[in-house]
Amino acid sequence: MMPHDYDLFVIGAGSGGTRAARVASQHGARVAVAEEYRVGGTCVIRGCVPKKLLVYGAHFAEDLKDAKRFGWDVPDACHFDWQRLQANVLGEVDRINEAYTDTLTNAGVEIIAQRAEVTGPNSVRLADGTEKTAERILIAVGAHPAVPDCPGAEHGITSNEVFHIDAIPKRILIAGAGYIANEFAGVFHQFGAHVIIMNRTQDILRGYELALRDRLLQISMMKGLEFRFDATFEGIDKGDDGCLTVRMSNHDPVTVDCVMFATGRVPNTTGLGLESAGVEMDDKGAVRVDEDNRSTCDSIFAVGDVTNRIQLTPIAIREGQAFADTFYGNKPTRVDYGFVPSAVFSHPPIAQVGMTESEARQKLGDVKIYSSDFRPMKNLLAGRQERALYKMVCDATDKVVGIHLIGPDAPEIIQGAAVAVKAGLTKAQFDATVALHPTMAEELVLLR
């Protein structure tokens, strides 16, 4: 048999693909990675990283108002320069893109800046027609934003384009009520836009603790965000003035300057040629894989959002690491998907780990609930009425099986709490820990 061109060919240079490629190469494998856009993937280029930087920028709107109560002379009308922030954010994206590229190159990975499609169990075809072979192929192409099928949908934008808009719209309608929708709703509101969130059901942030979802909805409405529930698109009409009129079920039409779709993400498997190698996909187009990330074709594997297991960057990274260690490092590893923390960088943010109260009652039966509903110290002096809510879910033996937070710095706090929940600590062990005063996090050891 003729030797393959590579031991491993990775399609997609996002978080999962770059980790797998780098580690496999460091283990001694001959590795190439094909990427048609930019090294770094959604998280680095047009997702988590630039989004979080916009969230930081948006927080200054409230901080500047609050600063007066803390003795600072701040003008009533502070000027915000969107293009300055945009340029700085995109500059940081460029820096990280270069860092990812250098990391792969220094590890000995060959980067091919082309689209690659699977043509068989051990072969791929590049956009220029070149054929390459590999002992194993790793699919790490991620997912893309879903766009509703309605007349005028071409007038809207998604989270891919939002970082490149010329100006902050005065009025924006955001379709969807998941974490992307709520995060950008907060960002645009703080930057001065009037925000309308449109959702096909009555629920926001499905999968998160109900009490936290309700609290975020209350705070958002108090701030002036509007919600249109039980609404589906009937059409988007663009006027001569460039404004967009959105027609929807169960509500009157609304006219805005921008429509943003945040209605879920779809695995990037269309046109990838996976069927030619016998790779099976589910009804959403995600690659079916086993615990070792192997597809229904023995030589083809997949990690990250394209598998639609848990669509989080740290999960993709762990899957890529586990794949490389298992097949090239002589260290069999499988990812543990239990007690994975997650966060919504809304205003205020939400963070959680483990089971919600509803999930715990369904799975465990008897549960114990502890909570604290309070105004953070900073909000008290600032005269801000927003209240934080911490909730702990325990099983019948008092072992903590879930922690849910909404309030300032909740994502930073949940990381430490997640370690404790993952370790199986009990409510008594939390209580036995001395509080760190004065902090918001101390509420976790004072819950009643």
N, C-alpha and C positions, 0 to 999 in steps of 0.2 A: 504494500500500500504506500502511496505517495504521502509524505508528511504534510500535515496541515500548515497553512500560513501562520496560524497562531494557536496557542493553547486555549486562549479565551478571547472571544470577540464580544464586546459590550455595545449594545445599541442604546444610546442615551447617556448623556454626561451630567445628569442631575445628582442629587445627594446620594442616592443609592448606587447609581452606576459608577460615580467617581470613587466612592469608598471601595466598592468591589474591585474595580480596576487597579487602584493603587495598591491595595493589600495583596491581591493576587500576584501582581508584579513583584512586590517585595518578597513574596514567598518563592520567587523564581520562575513564574510563568511568563510566557511571551504573550503580551496583552495589547490589544488595540481597542480604542473606543471611538465610535462614530457619533457625531453630534451635528445636526443641521442648523442649530441656532447659535447658542452660546454655552460655553462650559459653565456649569453651576446650576442649571435647571430652574424650575419655577421658583423654588424657595429663595434662591440668591438673586435671580434676575428680575422676576416680576411677581414675587409672592411675599413670604414671611419677612425677609430683610428690609426691602424698601417700604413695605406696609408698616412695619414697626417704626421705622424712621418717621413716617408721616404721622403715626400715632403720637410719637414724642412731640413733633411739631405742633400737633393739634392741642396737646395738653397745656401749652403755654397760654392759650386763650383764656382758660380758667385760672391758671396760675397768676397771670398778670392782673386779673380782677381781684383775686384773693390777696395779692401782695399788699394792697392798700391797708387791709386790716392788720397786716403785720408790720406797718410802719413805713412802707416804701411809697414814695411819690411817683405814681405811674399815670401817664396821660389817660384821659377818659377814652380817647380814640387812638388806639395804637394801630399803626399801619402794618399789614401783612403782605409780604411779597412772595406770591406763589412760585414765580419763576426762579427766584433765588433758592428757595427750599428744593424745588424740583431739580435744579442743576446740581446742588450739593448731594442730593440723594442719588441721582443717576451717576454722579462721580464716584460715590462710594460703591455702587454696583459694579462699575468698571474696575475698581481696585480689587474687589473680591473675585471678579471674573478672572483677572490676571493672576491672582494668588492661586485659585483653583487650577488654572492652566499650568502654572509653574510647578505646582505640587505633583500633577500627573506626569509632566515631562521629566522632572527630577527623579521620579520613581521608575522611569524607564518605560512608561506607557506611550504608545504611538497614538496621537490624536488625529483623527480623520474628520475634517470639517465638511462632511457630506451626510446626506440622508442615506440610511442603509435599510434594505428590505430583506427578509428571510426568503431564501429560495429552496431550502431543504434542511434536513436535520443538522448539517454541518457547513452550510454555505449561506453567504449573503451577497447581495448585489448593491454596489454603491451607485450614487446618482449619476456618475460619469460612465456607468456601464461596467466598471471593473468588478470581477468576481473574486471573493475572498473565502477561504475556508478556515474552520477552527474546530478543535476537538469539542469545545462547548461554546454555546451562545447564550448570553445573558440579556434579557429584555428589561430595560430600565427606562422606558420612554415616558413614564408619568401619565398625566391626564391633562385635559384642557377644559375651559369653561363651557358649560352647556348654554345654548342659546335657544329660547322658545321658538317654536314654529308658528309664527303669526305674521300677518301682513305688516310690513314696515320694520321688521326686526333688524334689518340692515342699518337702521338709523341709531341703534343702541351701541353701547360699548360694554366690555367685560373687564375683569381685573387685569387682563393682559394690557389693555390700552389705557387704563385709568392713570398710570404714572406718566403718561405722555400728553395729557390734555393741555391745551394752551392756557386755560384760565379756569379758576374755580367757578362753576355755574351758580347762578343766583338761585335756581330751583333745580332739584334733581330728584328723580324717581328711581329708587333702587328696588329691583324685583328680587324677591327671595327673603328669607328670614333666618338663614343660617349664620355661621360665624363671620363669613366674608361680608354679608349684607350689613350686619350690625356693627362690624368694625368700621366699614367705610361710611356708614350712616353717622357714626360719632365723629369721624374725621371731617367729613364735609360740613356737618353742623357747626363744629368749632371753627371752621374756616369761613363761616358766614353764610353758607347756603341754607335754603329752606329745603328740608328733607322729607320725602314721602316714601315710606316703606310699603311695598305691595306684596302680599303673599296669598297663595292659593288656599291656605288653611287658616285656622285661627291661632296656630302655635308658632312661637318663635323659638329658635335654638332647640329643636327637637333632639332629645337625648341628654339634655342637661337637666339638672335638678329643677323641678317645677317652681319651688319657692324663689329660686334665683332668677328664673326666667320672668316670673311675675314682677319681681323687684326691678329688673332692668327695664321692663315695659313701662312700669309706673314712672321711673326716673326719666326715661326717654320722652314720654308724653309730657311730663312736667317741664322739660327743657324746650318743648315746642316741636318735637318731631311728630309727624303724622303717620298713621297706619291705615292701610286699606286691606282688611282681611277678607277671606273667601272671594278673592279676586283673581281672575285669569285674563290673559291678554285677548282682546278682540281685534286690536290693530294699533299701529303707531303711525300717525300722519305728520308729515313735516310741512310746516307752513313756509310761505315766502320769506318770512323774517327769520327762518332757521329754527323756530321753536317747535317742539314736539308735543302733539296732543295724543295722549294715551287713552284709548278706549278699552274698558275692562268690564267684566261681568259684575253685577250687583252694586256698582258704584257709578257716579257721574264721571264723565271724562275729566282729565286734568291736563293742564298745559305746563310744560317744564322746558328747561333749556338742555337737559341731558337725561338720558335713560341708561341705567347701568344694570346689566344682568348679573345676578349672583345666585343662580338657580341650580347649583350643583356642578359637578365636574365629571367628565367622561373619559375613560381610559383611551390612550392614543394608539389603539390597535388597528384602526381602519387603514387598509392599504399596506399593512406591514408584512403581508405574505405568510402569516403564521399558519394558515390553513395548509399551505404546501408541505409543512413538516408534521402535520397531524396534531398541532397544538390546539387544545380545546379552550373555548372561552365561555363565560357565563352569559346570561341574557343582557348584561350591561356592557359586554365587550371586554370584560376583565379576564386576564389569563388565569386559568385554574392551576394552582400549584399545591404541592404537598408541604409537609413540615420542613423539608430541606430546600424549598423554593424551586423544586423540579416540576416542570409542566408535564403534560401527557406525552411529550416527546422526551426520551431519556437524555438527550444531549442539549436540550433547551431549558433554560431557567428564567425566572422573572422575580424582580423585587420592586418594592415601592408602590406608588399609587396605581400602577398598571395592573396590580393584582387586586386592588380594591379591598384589602383586608382592613387596615387602619391607615387612613390617608394623613399621616403626619411625617414630617421630615426626619425626626429622630428614629422613627420606625424604619423608614427606608434605609437610613444609615446602618442601623443594627442588622437589617436583613442582608445588606451588601457585605458587611463585615462577617456575618455568620456564613454566608455563601463562600467567601474567599477562604476563611479559616478551615471550613469543612473540606473543600475540594482541592485546596492548594497548600494549606498549612498543617495538614495532618492533625487538626484539632476540631473534631466534630462538634458543631455548635448549632443550637436552635434558639430562636427568639421566643422569649416568654411574653405573651401578650396580656398578661394579667396586671391589673392596677397600673395602667398607663395614664399619666397625668395629661391634662389638656387645658387650654385656656382660650378665652375669647377676649381680644384686646379692644373691648368696647369702652364706653364712657358711662359708668365705671366698668372696670374689667371683671370678668368671671373666671374662676379656675376651679377645677375639680379633679378628684382621683377616686376610683372605685365606683361602687354601686350607688345609684340614687335611692331615695326612700322607696319609691315605687318598685324598682327592680329588686331591692332587698326583700320587700314584703312578698313579692311573687316567688322569689327563689328560696328564701329562708323561712318565711312565715313570721315568727316572732322577731321583732327588731326593737331596738331602743334608739330614740332620737334625742339629741342634745343640740341646743342652738343658742346663739347670741345675736341680738338685733340692737345695734348701737350706732351712734354718730361718731365717726373718727374725730380725734382731737383737733386735727387741722381743720376739718369742716366746721367744728364748733366755733373756733375763733374767726374763721372766714365768714361765718354767718350762712354757710351753705347747709341746706336742709337734707341733703342726701344721707341715707343711712346705709351702713354696711350690714351684711347678714352672713353669719358663719353657721354651718350646719354639719353635724357629725352623725353618721349612721353606724350603729353597732349591732352585732348579732346577739343571740340570747346569752352567749357567754361573755359578753361585753367586749369582744374583739372588734376593733374598728374596721369596718368594711367600706367606708366611704366618707370623704370630706369634701364639702362644697362651700365656696367662698364667693362673695361679690363685694367689692370695695377696693379702695386704693391699694395698689401693689399686690393684689391677690395672686397673680401668676408667680411673683417672686416668692411668696410665702408658701404656695402649694408644693414647690419642688422639695423643700425640706420635709413637709408633711407627708409627701408621697413616699419618701424613704421609710417613714414610720409605718404607714399603712401596708406597704409592700412587705415589711418585716413582720407583720402580724401583731403589732402592739395592741394593747388593750386600753380602754378608757382609763382604767386605774393607773396605768403607766404614764399616760398623758397627764393625769391629775397629780402624779407624784413629781412631775417636773416643775421646778420653780419658774414662775412667770418672769419674763423679761419686761420690766416696766420703765417708762410708759411706751408701749408699742401696740399696734393692732394685733400682731401675731400672738400676743399673750392670751388673747381670748380663746385660743385653741386648747389651753391647759386650764381654762376657767369655765368651760361650757357646762351649762345646767339644763 
